[in-house]
Amino acid sequence: MEKLNLNKTLNREPNEKPKEEIIFSQMPIIFWIIFVYIGALVLQNIQQALFLPSLFFSFILIVHALLYFFSRVFYKRNIWFYFVIQDCVLFASAFILPKGSPVVLIGLLPVLIAQSIVILKNNIKVTIFFILSYGLYCIAIVMNYGASELPIFISIFFVILIIVIFYTIIYNRQVSARLRMEFYLQQLELAYQKVEELTLLNERQRMARDLHDTLAQGLAGLIMQLEAVNVHIRNGNITRSNEIISRSMQQARDTLKDARTVIDNLRTESLDEIDFHSAVLDEIRKFEEVTAIYVEHKINPVHSLSNLSMEYGTYILRESLTNIAKHSEANKVRIKIEQKDGQLYMEISDNGIGFDTKNIGKQTGKYGLIGLQERVRLVGGKLLVESTPGKGTKLYITVPIG
């Protein structure tokens, strides 16, 4: 069975996020930076208009926004460099517009801290970055507004920080849930494709078995009968030849009927009721008529056998007898069928030439025992083959009753 190719997405864990799936949606944060920028300019210029510092402040906030927008570039290189530079940019902007510094620091530092929680994913690293950012915030407030105003600004800072972190956690869970859902949907689609492949393979194997059990076995029987006719004609036994030809014609009709039944089963997926005892006796009768090999049999009643097990049991017996006729050169066959320990038990033996069981499946064109093994396996049964060159062959088959 060929392995299905998995794309990179399916190789991820369900909680693993691609780099483009940053917890903070970039555009909302960019809009937030613009909003903070406008607020800082208004607050500063209402109290004291500063034209050149305002231009320089605009440049600094553009740098901050660009760094955020291209923050993915730093993920695999030096993420600490990104956070330190962002801290320095915000700290510098607080001194360019002193009166607007509270808006910048309170508006953007909590966002940067929350971003570090998502990206760094390490309590120690996040704590270090928080201490650094919080220290710069306190220094900027003290230098711009004095130490007496510090408690008020600290309170505001922590309120905003708690709100932003809470939003981050909620948003993080939503994104993680969506990514897990996408992952499982892709896995489900992959599993569905796998099931389709296995179903197709099973159908092909089933059709191969059905064709073998009907057309191949039927044609093999016809060939054996025609070979017998040829021998009798050479010996001048016309009467016997005509008898075999009549049986061959009937067998050809039966094979055609069986082939049509197989086709109908493939179309309708339904099984007809099978009289197992009668089917077994019919197979034995056909075998004796075609091969003139005597069959000693003991067929005990088997109760509560499912249709599938009955069908497969009949096929297994037919294939076993066909193998004996084609390869064993036997003149006597023993068949024993009974219900034992809740299972259908079949024992089929012959006094033919036997073979080396190590060669099963290795001879080109000889797949009878392989077909038997597949049939038995499909109904949850077991097959044991005992054979020694010159000492005949024994098959022990058990099939579940239900």
N, C-alpha and C positions, 0 to 999 in steps of 0.2 A: 504494500500500500504506500503510495507516494505521500510524503508529508506536505501539508498545506503550508504555503508561504505566509508568514506573519509579518505584517507591516510594523513600522516602528511604534506606532500608537499602541498596538496590542502587546508590545514587549514591555510597556510601562506597567507599573503597579497602579491599581485603581485610584490611589491617593496621590500619585505622583503628578505634578502639574508641569506642563510644558512651559518654557520660559516666557512665551507670549501671553501666558495666562497669569500675569501678575495680579496679586490680590486687589490692588488698587487699579481700577479702570483709569487709564491714562487721561482720557479727555475730561472726565469730571474733575480730576485733580488739577489739570491745566486751567480749567475754568475757575477753580477755587483760588489758584495762585493769582489769576487776573483780578478776582474779586478782592483778595487781600491787598494786592498792589494798589488798586483804586482807593481802598479804605485808608491805607497808609498815606498816600498822597493827599487825600482830603484832610485827614487829621493833622498832618504836618502843615499844610499851606493855610488852613484856617487860623492856626496859631502864629505861624511865621512862614511867609513865602520864601522858598529857596529854589531858585530856578535851576542853577547848575547841579546842585546836589540831587535834585529831582531827576535830572537827565541821567546822572551817574547811577542813581538808585534804579531807574528803569533798566539800564544795562545789566545791573547786578541781578535783578529779578528775571530778566530774559535768560541769563546764564543758568540761574537756578531751575527755570522751567525746562531748558534744553537738557541739562544734566538729568533731570527726572525723566524726560521723554526718551532719552537714549541710555537709561540706566542699565538696560540689558547688556550693553557692551562691557560693563564692569563685572558682570556676574562670574565669569570664568577667569577673570584676570586678577583684579584687586578690588573686591567689594568694599573693603575698609577705606580705600582711597576715595571712593564715591561718597561715603557717609561723612568722612572728615572734611572733604571739600564742601559738601552741602552745609555742614555746620559752620564752616568758616564764612561761606557766602552769606548766610543768614545773620551771623554775628556782625559781619562788616556792614550789612545793610542797616542794622540797628543804629549804627553811629553816623551813617550818611544822612538819615532822616531821624533825628533823636525823638521828636514828638510822635512820629509814626511807628517807632520801634515796637510798642506793645502789640499793635495789630499784626506786624510781621512775625514776631516771636510767638505770640499766643496762637496765631492762625496757622503757621507753617511748621513750627518745631514739633507739636504733637503728631502731625501727619508724618513727619520724617521718622519719629520714634516708632510709630505704629508700622511703618514700612520696614524698619529694621527687625521688628518682631517676626514679620512674615518671611523676610529674606534670610536673615542670619540663622534663625531656628535653633538658637543656642542661648540658654538663660544667662550664662556668664557673659557672652559677647553683648547681648542685649542690655544687660545691666551696666556694663562698661560704657556703652554708647549713651545710655540714659543719663548716667552720672556726668559724662562729658557735656551733653546737650543742656542738662539742667544747670550745670555750673556756669556755662556760657550765658544762659538766660539770666541767672541771678546777677552775674557781673554786669551785663548790659543794663538791667533795670536799676541796679544801684548807681551806676555811673550816669544814667540819664535822668533818674527820678529821685535818687537818694535812698538810703537804707530804710527810712521810715515807711516808704511805700511798698517795700519788698513783700511783707506778709499778704497784702491785698492781691498783688500780681501773682504771687505763688498760688494763692487759692484759686484765682481765675485759671491759671495755667493747668492745675491738676483737674479742675472740673472739665476743661476742654479735652485734656489728655484722656480722662476716663471715658468721655463720650466717643472720642475717636477710636480708642481701643475696643470699646464695646461694638461699635460699627464694624471694625476690622474683623472681630471674631465672628459676628453674624454673617458678614459678607464672605469670609473665608469658608464657613460651613456651607453656604449656598454654592459657592464655586466648587468646593470639594464634592458635594453631592451631585452637582451637574457632571463633573468629570467622571465620577464613579459610574453614573448612569450611562454616559457615553461609552465608557470602557466595557461595561457589562452588555450593552446593546451590541457592540462590535464583537464581543466574545460569543454572544448568542447567535449572531449572524454567522460567525465562523463555525460554531457548533452545528448550525442548521446546514451549512454547506457540507460539513463532514458527514452528517446523517444522510444527506442526499447521495453523496458518493458511496457510502456503505450500502445504502438501499439499492442503488444501481448495481453495485458489485454482487450483492446477495441475489438480486433478480437474475443477473447473468449466470451465476453459479446454479441457481435453481433451474433455469432453462436448460443449462448444459446437462444437469442430472436427469431432468424429465426427458430430454431428447435421447439420452443414453438409455434410459429405462424403457423407452417405447421404440423409437426408430432403430437405434443401434442394436438392442437386444432382438427386436423382431427381425431385422435384416440378417443378423448373425444366425438366427434359427433357420431362416429361409435358405441361407447359403449352405448350412449343414445338410438340410433336406435335399437341396439340389445336388450336392456332392454325392449323397447317398443314391439319388436317382441315377446319376452318371455311372456309379459303380454297378448298379443293378442292370442298367442297359447294356454295359459291356459284358456282363455275365449272362445276358439274354433273358433276364427275369423281368419281362414286360409287365406282368400282373402286379408285382410288388412295386415297380416303378410308377404305375398308374395310381396305386394307393397312396404313395408318398406325394405324388403331384397333387392329388385331391386335397390331402392335408395341408400341403404348402399353400394352395389357393385359399383355403380357409384361414390359415395363419396370416396370409397377406391381408385378408379382409379384417382380421382381428387387430393386426398392427395398425392398419389405417384407422380403425375405430378408436384404438388407444391414442393415436396421435391427435385425432380430433378432440378426444376427451381432454388431453393435455392443453390443447389450444383453448378450449372452452374454459378450463380451470384458470388459465392465465388471464382470460378476459373477465371472468366473473368472480375470481378469488373464492369460489365455493367448492366444497367437497361433497360428493354423494355418499350416501350410507354404504358401507362396505361390510359384506358378510365375510369375516376374516377366515373362518373355518372352510367355507366353500371356496374362497379365493386360493387358499393354500392347496387344497386338494386339486383344484383346477390347474395350478402351476405344476404340481407333481405329475398330473396326467399328461399335460403337454410335453413335459420333459421326457417322460417315458416313451411317448409316441415318436418323438423326434429322434431320440438317441438310442432307444432300445436298452437303456441302462436300467437295471432293476432298482427301485427305490423302496427301502424298508422304512416305514414311517410310523410315528406314534404322535398323534395330534390330540392333545387334551383340550377341553373347552377353556377359553379365556374370557373372563367377564370384565365389563366396564372398561374396555379398551377404547381410547379416543379415536376419532376418525383419522387424525394425523398419524397416530402410532400404527393404526391398522394399515393405512396406505403405505407408510414407510416399511412396515414389517413385510408386506407383500413384495415390495420392490427389493428389499434385502434378500428375501428368499429367492426371487427370480434371478437376481444378479449372481447369487451364490451358485445356483444350478447352471446358469450360463457359463460361469467360469469353469465349473467342473466339466461341462460338455466340451469346451474349447481347449482346455489345457491339461486336464488330469489324466486322460486315457484310462479312466476307471471303468469297472463293470458293475460296481455296486455302490449305492449311496444310502446313508442312514440319516433320517431327519427326526428330531425330537423337539416338539414344541409344547410348552406348558406354562402355567402361571406359578411363579415361585417367589416368595417373599415380596409380594406386591409388584412384581415385574414380569414382563413377557420374556420368557427364556427360550432361546432357540439354539439347538446344537445340530450342526450339519457336518457330516464327515464322509470321506470317500476312501477307496482303497487304491487310488491312482499313484502316479509317479512322484507326487509331492514336489517340493521346491525349497530353496533356501529363503527363509523369511527376510534375510538381510537385503534381498533384491527387490523387495516390494517398492513399486513406484519408480524403479530405476530403468525399467525396460520400456523403450519408446513404443507407444501405441497400446500398451497394456495397463489400463487404468481401472480395471474392475474392482480390485481391492481398495483403491483410493476412493472410488465412488461409494463403496460399502462403508468405509470409515467416515465419510462425510455424512451419509444418511444416518448412521448410528449417532454421530456426534450431534446432529441437528435436533434429535429428539431426546437428547440427554442420556443416551445409552452408552454401552461399552462393547468393544469388539476385541476378542482375543483370537489370534491366529496361531495354530500349532501345525507345523509341517516339517517333514524331514525328507530329503530326496530318497525315493524308493519306498517310502512308508506311508504315503497318503497325506491327507490334510484334514484338519478339524477346525471348525469355526465355532466359537462360543459367543453368543450375542445376547445381551440383556437390554431391554427397552422399557422405560417407565410405562405403567399401565395408563395413568391419567393423561 
